[in-house]
Amino acid sequence: MAVPKKKVSKARRDKRRSNNSKLSMPGMSKCSNPACDAIVKPHCVCKVCGFYNGKKVIEVKADKKA
């Protein structure tokens, strides 16, 4: 089993851990359906209307609210 040869300083440890804060949210875009104003991730089907690249790809069921 690998064992560290020397103690890792707090500065070095914190520099390594700080890289996770650089992760950001993916860019979002508007739905390709002109009637739908939903925000979707790029290269993904719209969950509201089922459009992708200007075409209806999936049939979306209407939600029942009680």
PyMOL Python script that loads the backbone (N, CA, C, O; Angstrom):
from pymol import cmd

cmd.read_pdbstr("""\
ATOM      1  N   MET A   1       0.829  -1.176   0.000  1.00  0.00           N
ATOM      2  CA  MET A   1       0.000   0.000   0.000  1.00  0.00           C
ATOM      3  C   MET A   1       0.884   1.254   0.000  1.00  0.00           C
ATOM      4  O   MET A   1       1.888   1.308   0.709  1.00  0.00           O
ATOM      5  N   ALA A   2       0.512   2.244  -0.784  1.00  0.00           N
ATOM      6  CA  ALA A   2       1.312   3.459  -0.890  1.00  0.00           C
ATOM      7  C   ALA A   2       1.156   4.307   0.363  1.00  0.00           C
ATOM      8  O   ALA A   2       0.051   4.501   0.872  1.00  0.00           O
ATOM      9  N   VAL A   3       2.290   4.810   0.849  1.00  0.00           N
ATOM     10  CA  VAL A   3       2.307   5.644   2.038  1.00  0.00           C
ATOM     11  C   VAL A   3       3.046   6.934   1.702  1.00  0.00           C
ATOM     12  O   VAL A   3       4.117   6.879   1.098  1.00  0.00           O
ATOM     13  N   PRO A   4       2.498   8.110   2.081  1.00  0.00           N
ATOM     14  CA  PRO A   4       3.175   9.365   1.786  1.00  0.00           C
ATOM     15  C   PRO A   4       4.530   9.433   2.488  1.00  0.00           C
ATOM     16  O   PRO A   4       4.656   9.033   3.645  1.00  0.00           O
ATOM     17  N   LYS A   5       5.541   9.943   1.784  1.00  0.00           N
ATOM     18  CA  LYS A   5       6.875  10.030   2.365  1.00  0.00           C
ATOM     19  C   LYS A   5       6.996  11.208   3.331  1.00  0.00           C
ATOM     20  O   LYS A   5       7.710  11.133   4.331  1.00  0.00           O
ATOM     21  N   LYS A   6       6.272  12.322   3.013  1.00  0.00           N
ATOM     22  CA  LYS A   6       6.319  13.501   3.874  1.00  0.00           C
ATOM     23  C   LYS A   6       4.909  14.050   4.059  1.00  0.00           C
ATOM     24  O   LYS A   6       3.999  13.763   3.283  1.00  0.00           O
ATOM     25  N   LYS A   7       4.759  14.853   5.118  1.00  0.00           N
ATOM     26  CA  LYS A   7       3.480  15.484   5.395  1.00  0.00           C
ATOM     27  C   LYS A   7       3.153  16.509   4.310  1.00  0.00           C
ATOM     28  O   LYS A   7       4.017  17.274   3.882  1.00  0.00           O
ATOM     29  N   VAL A   8       1.901  16.511   3.876  1.00  0.00           N
ATOM     30  CA  VAL A   8       1.459  17.486   2.881  1.00  0.00           C
ATOM     31  C   VAL A   8       1.069  18.756   3.627  1.00  0.00           C
ATOM     32  O   VAL A   8       0.263  18.712   4.557  1.00  0.00           O
ATOM     33  N   SER A   9       1.637  19.882   3.223  1.00  0.00           N
ATOM     34  CA  SER A   9       1.364  21.142   3.908  1.00  0.00           C
ATOM     35  C   SER A   9      -0.085  21.575   3.672  1.00  0.00           C
ATOM     36  O   SER A   9      -0.736  21.135   2.725  1.00  0.00           O
ATOM     37  N   LYS A  10      -0.569  22.444   4.552  1.00  0.00           N
ATOM     38  CA  LYS A  10      -1.947  22.927   4.436  1.00  0.00           C
ATOM     39  C   LYS A  10      -2.156  23.700   3.141  1.00  0.00           C
ATOM     40  O   LYS A  10      -3.210  23.599   2.514  1.00  0.00           O
ATOM     41  N   ALA A  11      -1.152  24.471   2.745  1.00  0.00           N
ATOM     42  CA  ALA A  11      -1.270  25.260   1.514  1.00  0.00           C
ATOM     43  C   ALA A  11      -1.385  24.345   0.293  1.00  0.00           C
ATOM     44  O   ALA A  11      -2.223  24.575  -0.579  1.00  0.00           O
ATOM     45  N   ARG A  12      -0.549  23.313   0.230  1.00  0.00           N
ATOM     46  CA  ARG A  12      -0.594  22.387  -0.906  1.00  0.00           C
ATOM     47  C   ARG A  12      -1.902  21.621  -0.920  1.00  0.00           C
ATOM     48  O   ARG A  12      -2.505  21.433  -1.977  1.00  0.00           O
ATOM     49  N   ARG A  13      -2.349  21.175   0.256  1.00  0.00           N
ATOM     50  CA  ARG A  13      -3.615  20.444   0.363  1.00  0.00           C
ATOM     51  C   ARG A  13      -4.778  21.323  -0.084  1.00  0.00           C
ATOM     52  O   ARG A  13      -5.641  20.865  -0.833  1.00  0.00           O
ATOM     53  N   ASP A  14      -4.816  22.572   0.359  1.00  0.00           N
ATOM     54  CA  ASP A  14      -5.907  23.469   0.020  1.00  0.00           C
ATOM     55  C   ASP A  14      -5.893  23.858  -1.453  1.00  0.00           C
ATOM     56  O   ASP A  14      -6.952  24.055  -2.048  1.00  0.00           O
ATOM     57  N   LYS A  15      -4.702  23.972  -2.050  1.00  0.00           N
ATOM     58  CA  LYS A  15      -4.619  24.265  -3.492  1.00  0.00           C
ATOM     59  C   LYS A  15      -5.228  23.126  -4.296  1.00  0.00           C
ATOM     60  O   LYS A  15      -5.912  23.355  -5.293  1.00  0.00           O
ATOM     61  N   ARG A  16      -4.978  21.918  -3.862  1.00  0.00           N
ATOM     62  CA  ARG A  16      -5.529  20.752  -4.564  1.00  0.00           C
ATOM     63  C   ARG A  16      -7.051  20.713  -4.423  1.00  0.00           C
ATOM     64  O   ARG A  16      -7.755  20.415  -5.387  1.00  0.00           O
ATOM     65  N   ARG A  17      -7.548  21.008  -3.250  1.00  0.00           N
ATOM     66  CA  ARG A  17      -8.988  20.946  -3.001  1.00  0.00           C
ATOM     67  C   ARG A  17      -9.754  22.097  -3.642  1.00  0.00           C
ATOM     68  O   ARG A  17     -10.952  21.969  -3.896  1.00  0.00           O
ATOM     69  N   SER A  18      -9.094  23.208  -3.905  1.00  0.00           N
ATOM     70  CA  SER A  18      -9.783  24.387  -4.421  1.00  0.00           C
ATOM     71  C   SER A  18     -10.218  24.237  -5.876  1.00  0.00           C
ATOM     72  O   SER A  18     -11.044  25.021  -6.343  1.00  0.00           O
ATOM     73  N   ASN A  19      -9.695  23.265  -6.597  1.00  0.00           N
ATOM     74  CA  ASN A  19     -10.037  23.113  -8.010  1.00  0.00           C
ATOM     75  C   ASN A  19     -11.496  22.738  -8.215  1.00  0.00           C
ATOM     76  O   ASN A  19     -12.035  22.956  -9.299  1.00  0.00           O
ATOM     77  N   ASN A  20     -12.149  22.177  -7.199  1.00  0.00           N
ATOM     78  CA  ASN A  20     -13.555  21.821  -7.343  1.00  0.00           C
ATOM     79  C   ASN A  20     -14.442  23.049  -7.450  1.00  0.00           C
ATOM     80  O   ASN A  20     -15.538  22.966  -8.005  1.00  0.00           O
ATOM     81  N   SER A  21     -14.001  24.173  -6.938  1.00  0.00           N
ATOM     82  CA  SER A  21     -14.812  25.375  -7.003  1.00  0.00           C
ATOM     83  C   SER A  21     -14.842  25.970  -8.410  1.00  0.00           C
ATOM     84  O   SER A  21     -15.670  26.835  -8.697  1.00  0.00           O
ATOM     85  N   LYS A  22     -13.955  25.520  -9.283  1.00  0.00           N
ATOM     86  CA  LYS A  22     -13.915  26.042 -10.645  1.00  0.00           C
ATOM     87  C   LYS A  22     -14.966  25.402 -11.551  1.00  0.00           C
ATOM     88  O   LYS A  22     -15.186  25.865 -12.670  1.00  0.00           O
ATOM     89  N   LEU A  23     -15.616  24.335 -11.070  1.00  0.00           N
ATOM     90  CA  LEU A  23     -16.659  23.698 -11.861  1.00  0.00           C
ATOM     91  C   LEU A  23     -17.844  24.641 -11.958  1.00  0.00           C
ATOM     92  O   LEU A  23     -18.220  25.279 -10.974  1.00  0.00           O
ATOM     93  N   SER A  24     -18.428  24.728 -13.136  1.00  0.00           N
ATOM     94  CA  SER A  24     -19.549  25.640 -13.318  1.00  0.00           C
ATOM     95  C   SER A  24     -20.715  24.919 -13.978  1.00  0.00           C
ATOM     96  O   SER A  24     -20.576  23.812 -14.498  1.00  0.00           O
ATOM     97  N   MET A  25     -21.846  25.566 -13.943  1.00  0.00           N
ATOM     98  CA  MET A  25     -23.059  25.019 -14.527  1.00  0.00           C
ATOM     99  C   MET A  25     -22.934  25.000 -16.051  1.00  0.00           C
ATOM    100  O   MET A  25     -22.367  25.930 -16.623  1.00  0.00           O
ATOM    101  N   PRO A  26     -23.448  23.962 -16.725  1.00  0.00           N
ATOM    102  CA  PRO A  26     -23.377  23.942 -18.185  1.00  0.00           C
ATOM    103  C   PRO A  26     -24.195  25.069 -18.791  1.00  0.00           C
ATOM    104  O   PRO A  26     -25.181  25.515 -18.205  1.00  0.00           O
ATOM    105  N   GLY A  27     -23.786  25.526 -19.962  1.00  0.00           N
ATOM    106  CA  GLY A  27     -24.520  26.592 -20.634  1.00  0.00           C
ATOM    107  C   GLY A  27     -25.922  26.156 -20.972  1.00  0.00           C
ATOM    108  O   GLY A  27     -26.136  25.021 -21.396  1.00  0.00           O
ATOM    109  N   MET A  28     -26.873  27.034 -20.791  1.00  0.00           N
ATOM    110  CA  MET A  28     -28.275  26.720 -21.051  1.00  0.00           C
ATOM    111  C   MET A  28     -28.733  27.501 -22.273  1.00  0.00           C
ATOM    112  O   MET A  28     -28.203  28.571 -22.570  1.00  0.00           O
ATOM    113  N   SER A  29     -29.723  26.960 -22.979  1.00  0.00           N
ATOM    114  CA  SER A  29     -30.244  27.632 -24.163  1.00  0.00           C
ATOM    115  C   SER A  29     -31.764  27.518 -24.179  1.00  0.00           C
ATOM    116  O   SER A  29     -32.348  26.763 -23.402  1.00  0.00           O
ATOM    117  N   LYS A  30     -32.392  28.270 -25.064  1.00  0.00           N
ATOM    118  CA  LYS A  30     -33.849  28.227 -25.179  1.00  0.00           C
ATOM    119  C   LYS A  30     -34.269  27.021 -26.007  1.00  0.00           C
ATOM    120  O   LYS A  30     -33.502  26.513 -26.824  1.00  0.00           O
ATOM    121  N   CYS A  31     -35.477  26.579 -25.785  1.00  0.00           N
ATOM    122  CA  CYS A  31     -36.052  25.453 -26.527  1.00  0.00           C
ATOM    123  C   CYS A  31     -36.199  25.841 -28.002  1.00  0.00           C
ATOM    124  O   CYS A  31     -36.438  27.005 -28.324  1.00  0.00           O
ATOM    125  N   SER A  32     -36.055  24.856 -28.891  1.00  0.00           N
ATOM    126  CA  SER A  32     -36.144  25.128 -30.325  1.00  0.00           C
ATOM    127  C   SER A  32     -37.586  25.293 -30.808  1.00  0.00           C
ATOM    128  O   SER A  32     -37.805  25.716 -31.944  1.00  0.00           O
ATOM    129  N   ASN A  33     -38.569  24.969 -29.971  1.00  0.00           N
ATOM    130  CA  ASN A  33     -39.979  25.172 -30.302  1.00  0.00           C
ATOM    131  C   ASN A  33     -40.321  26.646 -30.078  1.00  0.00           C
ATOM    132  O   ASN A  33     -40.162  27.144 -28.963  1.00  0.00           O
ATOM    133  N   PRO A  34     -40.789  27.359 -31.114  1.00  0.00           N
ATOM    134  CA  PRO A  34     -41.085  28.783 -30.932  1.00  0.00           C
ATOM    135  C   PRO A  34     -42.186  29.055 -29.907  1.00  0.00           C
ATOM    136  O   PRO A  34     -42.200  30.120 -29.289  1.00  0.00           O
ATOM    137  N   ALA A  35     -43.104  28.113 -29.719  1.00  0.00           N
ATOM    138  CA  ALA A  35     -44.202  28.313 -28.780  1.00  0.00           C
ATOM    139  C   ALA A  35     -43.783  28.051 -27.327  1.00  0.00           C
ATOM    140  O   ALA A  35     -44.483  28.456 -26.399  1.00  0.00           O
ATOM    141  N   CYS A  36     -42.656  27.383 -27.131  1.00  0.00           N
ATOM    142  CA  CYS A  36     -42.185  27.014 -25.792  1.00  0.00           C
ATOM    143  C   CYS A  36     -41.032  27.940 -25.406  1.00  0.00           C
ATOM    144  O   CYS A  36     -40.108  28.151 -26.191  1.00  0.00           O
ATOM    145  N   ASP A  37     -41.092  28.483 -24.209  1.00  0.00           N
ATOM    146  CA  ASP A  37     -40.026  29.371 -23.748  1.00  0.00           C
ATOM    147  C   ASP A  37     -39.170  28.725 -22.668  1.00  0.00           C
ATOM    148  O   ASP A  37     -38.566  29.428 -21.858  1.00  0.00           O
ATOM    149  N   ALA A  38     -39.109  27.400 -22.644  1.00  0.00           N
ATOM    150  CA  ALA A  38     -38.365  26.698 -21.597  1.00  0.00           C
ATOM    151  C   ALA A  38     -36.859  26.814 -21.840  1.00  0.00           C
ATOM    152  O   ALA A  38     -36.406  26.981 -22.972  1.00  0.00           O
ATOM    153  N   ILE A  39     -36.101  26.721 -20.757  1.00  0.00           N
ATOM    154  CA  ILE A  39     -34.649  26.710 -20.819  1.00  0.00           C
ATOM    155  C   ILE A  39     -34.204  25.253 -20.718  1.00  0.00           C
ATOM    156  O   ILE A  39     -34.609  24.545 -19.796  1.00  0.00           O
ATOM    157  N   VAL A  40     -33.372  24.800 -21.661  1.00  0.00           N
ATOM    158  CA  VAL A  40     -32.917  23.415 -21.691  1.00  0.00           C
ATOM    159  C   VAL A  40     -31.395  23.358 -21.816  1.00  0.00           C
ATOM    160  O   VAL A  40     -30.758  24.320 -22.246  1.00  0.00           O
ATOM    161  N   LYS A  41     -30.824  22.214 -21.431  1.00  0.00           N
ATOM    162  CA  LYS A  41     -29.403  22.001 -21.621  1.00  0.00           C
ATOM    163  C   LYS A  41     -29.152  21.775 -23.104  1.00  0.00           C
ATOM    164  O   LYS A  41     -30.039  21.277 -23.798  1.00  0.00           O
ATOM    165  N   PRO A  42     -27.970  22.126 -23.613  1.00  0.00           N
ATOM    166  CA  PRO A  42     -27.689  21.901 -25.026  1.00  0.00           C
ATOM    167  C   PRO A  42     -27.671  20.405 -25.361  1.00  0.00           C
ATOM    168  O   PRO A  42     -27.265  19.588 -24.534  1.00  0.00           O
ATOM    169  N   HIS A  43     -28.098  20.057 -26.541  1.00  0.00           N
ATOM    170  CA  HIS A  43     -28.128  18.681 -27.053  1.00  0.00           C
ATOM    171  C   HIS A  43     -29.039  17.777 -26.248  1.00  0.00           C
ATOM    172  O   HIS A  43     -28.801  16.572 -26.171  1.00  0.00           O
ATOM    173  N   CYS A  44     -30.095  18.343 -25.637  1.00  0.00           N
ATOM    174  CA  CYS A  44     -31.049  17.567 -24.860  1.00  0.00           C
ATOM    175  C   CYS A  44     -32.469  17.890 -25.318  1.00  0.00           C
ATOM    176  O   CYS A  44     -32.748  18.999 -25.774  1.00  0.00           O
ATOM    177  N   VAL A  45     -33.360  16.912 -25.191  1.00  0.00           N
ATOM    178  CA  VAL A  45     -34.759  17.100 -25.538  1.00  0.00           C
ATOM    179  C   VAL A  45     -35.420  17.970 -24.475  1.00  0.00           C
ATOM    180  O   VAL A  45     -35.129  17.838 -23.286  1.00  0.00           O
ATOM    181  N   CYS A  46     -36.300  18.851 -24.905  1.00  0.00           N
ATOM    182  CA  CYS A  46     -37.047  19.709 -23.978  1.00  0.00           C
ATOM    183  C   CYS A  46     -38.045  18.846 -23.218  1.00  0.00           C
ATOM    184  O   CYS A  46     -38.829  18.119 -23.828  1.00  0.00           O
ATOM    185  N   LYS A  47     -38.020  18.922 -21.882  1.00  0.00           N
ATOM    186  CA  LYS A  47     -38.926  18.120 -21.064  1.00  0.00           C
ATOM    187  C   LYS A  47     -40.334  18.685 -21.043  1.00  0.00           C
ATOM    188  O   LYS A  47     -41.278  17.982 -20.681  1.00  0.00           O
ATOM    189  N   VAL A  48     -40.488  19.945 -21.428  1.00  0.00           N
ATOM    190  CA  VAL A  48     -41.795  20.590 -21.392  1.00  0.00           C
ATOM    191  C   VAL A  48     -42.617  20.226 -22.626  1.00  0.00           C
ATOM    192  O   VAL A  48     -43.785  19.854 -22.505  1.00  0.00           O
ATOM    193  N   CYS A  49     -42.007  20.331 -23.823  1.00  0.00           N
ATOM    194  CA  CYS A  49     -42.779  20.125 -25.051  1.00  0.00           C
ATOM    195  C   CYS A  49     -42.304  18.923 -25.883  1.00  0.00           C
ATOM    196  O   CYS A  49     -43.039  18.479 -26.766  1.00  0.00           O
ATOM    197  N   GLY A  50     -41.106  18.384 -25.634  1.00  0.00           N
ATOM    198  CA  GLY A  50     -40.620  17.217 -26.363  1.00  0.00           C
ATOM    199  C   GLY A  50     -39.926  17.538 -27.676  1.00  0.00           C
ATOM    200  O   GLY A  50     -39.740  16.641 -28.498  1.00  0.00           O
ATOM    201  N   PHE A  51     -39.536  18.789 -27.900  1.00  0.00           N
ATOM    202  CA  PHE A  51     -38.866  19.177 -29.135  1.00  0.00           C
ATOM    203  C   PHE A  51     -37.361  19.037 -29.005  1.00  0.00           C
ATOM    204  O   PHE A  51     -36.802  19.247 -27.928  1.00  0.00           O
ATOM    205  N   TYR A  52     -36.701  18.679 -30.109  1.00  0.00           N
ATOM    206  CA  TYR A  52     -35.247  18.666 -30.198  1.00  0.00           C
ATOM    207  C   TYR A  52     -34.866  19.065 -31.613  1.00  0.00           C
ATOM    208  O   TYR A  52     -35.327  18.448 -32.573  1.00  0.00           O
ATOM    209  N   ASN A  53     -34.051  20.065 -31.754  1.00  0.00           N
ATOM    210  CA  ASN A  53     -33.562  20.527 -33.059  1.00  0.00           C
ATOM    211  C   ASN A  53     -34.711  20.904 -33.981  1.00  0.00           C
ATOM    212  O   ASN A  53     -34.647  20.643 -35.182  1.00  0.00           O
ATOM    213  N   GLY A  54     -35.764  21.517 -33.437  1.00  0.00           N
ATOM    214  CA  GLY A  54     -36.883  21.989 -34.239  1.00  0.00           C
ATOM    215  C   GLY A  54     -37.896  20.930 -34.623  1.00  0.00           C
ATOM    216  O   GLY A  54     -38.816  21.221 -35.388  1.00  0.00           O
ATOM    217  N   LYS A  55     -37.761  19.706 -34.118  1.00  0.00           N
ATOM    218  CA  LYS A  55     -38.696  18.626 -34.453  1.00  0.00           C
ATOM    219  C   LYS A  55     -39.262  18.016 -33.185  1.00  0.00           C
ATOM    220  O   LYS A  55     -38.590  17.964 -32.156  1.00  0.00           O
ATOM    221  N   LYS A  56     -40.506  17.554 -33.264  1.00  0.00           N
ATOM    222  CA  LYS A  56     -41.140  16.861 -32.146  1.00  0.00           C
ATOM    223  C   LYS A  56     -40.549  15.460 -32.078  1.00  0.00           C
ATOM    224  O   LYS A  56     -40.694  14.679 -33.017  1.00  0.00           O
ATOM    225  N   VAL A  57     -39.883  15.138 -30.971  1.00  0.00           N
ATOM    226  CA  VAL A  57     -39.172  13.865 -30.851  1.00  0.00           C
ATOM    227  C   VAL A  57     -39.904  12.897 -29.930  1.00  0.00           C
ATOM    228  O   VAL A  57     -40.012  11.708 -30.228  1.00  0.00           O
ATOM    229  N   ILE A  58     -40.408  13.412 -28.807  1.00  0.00           N
ATOM    230  CA  ILE A  58     -41.130  12.550 -27.868  1.00  0.00           C
ATOM    231  C   ILE A  58     -42.472  13.173 -27.523  1.00  0.00           C
ATOM    232  O   ILE A  58     -42.651  14.387 -27.610  1.00  0.00           O
ATOM    233  N   GLU A  59     -43.410  12.321 -27.132  1.00  0.00           N
ATOM    234  CA  GLU A  59     -44.724  12.783 -26.695  1.00  0.00           C
ATOM    235  C   GLU A  59     -44.661  12.994 -25.186  1.00  0.00           C
ATOM    236  O   GLU A  59     -44.314  12.076 -24.442  1.00  0.00           O
ATOM    237  N   VAL A  60     -44.991  14.189 -24.737  1.00  0.00           N
ATOM    238  CA  VAL A  60     -44.933  14.516 -23.319  1.00  0.00           C
ATOM    239  C   VAL A  60     -46.332  14.451 -22.742  1.00  0.00           C
ATOM    240  O   VAL A  60     -47.267  15.052 -23.272  1.00  0.00           O
ATOM    241  N   LYS A  61     -46.466  13.708 -21.638  1.00  0.00           N
ATOM    242  CA  LYS A  61     -47.771  13.587 -20.967  1.00  0.00           C
ATOM    243  C   LYS A  61     -48.028  14.834 -20.136  1.00  0.00           C
ATOM    244  O   LYS A  61     -47.097  15.428 -19.591  1.00  0.00           O
ATOM    245  N   ALA A  62     -49.282  15.224 -20.042  1.00  0.00           N
ATOM    246  CA  ALA A  62     -49.667  16.358 -19.194  1.00  0.00           C
ATOM    247  C   ALA A  62     -49.691  15.892 -17.744  1.00  0.00           C
ATOM    248  O   ALA A  62     -50.158  14.794 -17.444  1.00  0.00           O
ATOM    249  N   ASP A  63     -49.183  16.736 -16.844  1.00  0.00           N
ATOM    250  CA  ASP A  63     -49.152  16.390 -15.418  1.00  0.00           C
ATOM    251  C   ASP A  63     -50.546  16.555 -14.816  1.00  0.00           C
ATOM    252  O   ASP A  63     -51.259  17.514 -15.110  1.00  0.00           O
ATOM    253  N   LYS A  64     -50.918  15.588 -13.959  1.00  0.00           N
ATOM    254  CA  LYS A  64     -52.167  15.688 -13.214  1.00  0.00           C
ATOM    255  C   LYS A  64     -51.853  16.337 -11.879  1.00  0.00           C
ATOM    256  O   LYS A  64     -51.003  15.846 -11.134  1.00  0.00           O
ATOM    257  N   LYS A  65     -52.520  17.419 -11.573  1.00  0.00           N
ATOM    258  CA  LYS A  65     -52.314  18.081 -10.282  1.00  0.00           C
ATOM    259  C   LYS A  65     -53.538  17.831  -9.414  1.00  0.00           C
ATOM    260  O   LYS A  65     -54.672  18.082  -9.821  1.00  0.00           O
ATOM    261  N   ALA A  66     -53.280  17.327  -8.198  1.00  0.00           N
ATOM    262  CA  ALA A  66     -54.383  16.986  -7.283  1.00  0.00           C
ATOM    263  C   ALA A  66     -54.779  18.163  -6.430  1.00  0.00           C
ATOM    264  O   ALA A  66     -55.688  18.051  -5.607  1.00  0.00           O
TER     265      ALA A  66
END
""", "prot")
cmd.dss("prot")
cmd.show_as("cartoon", "prot")
cmd.util.cbc("prot")
cmd.orient("prot")
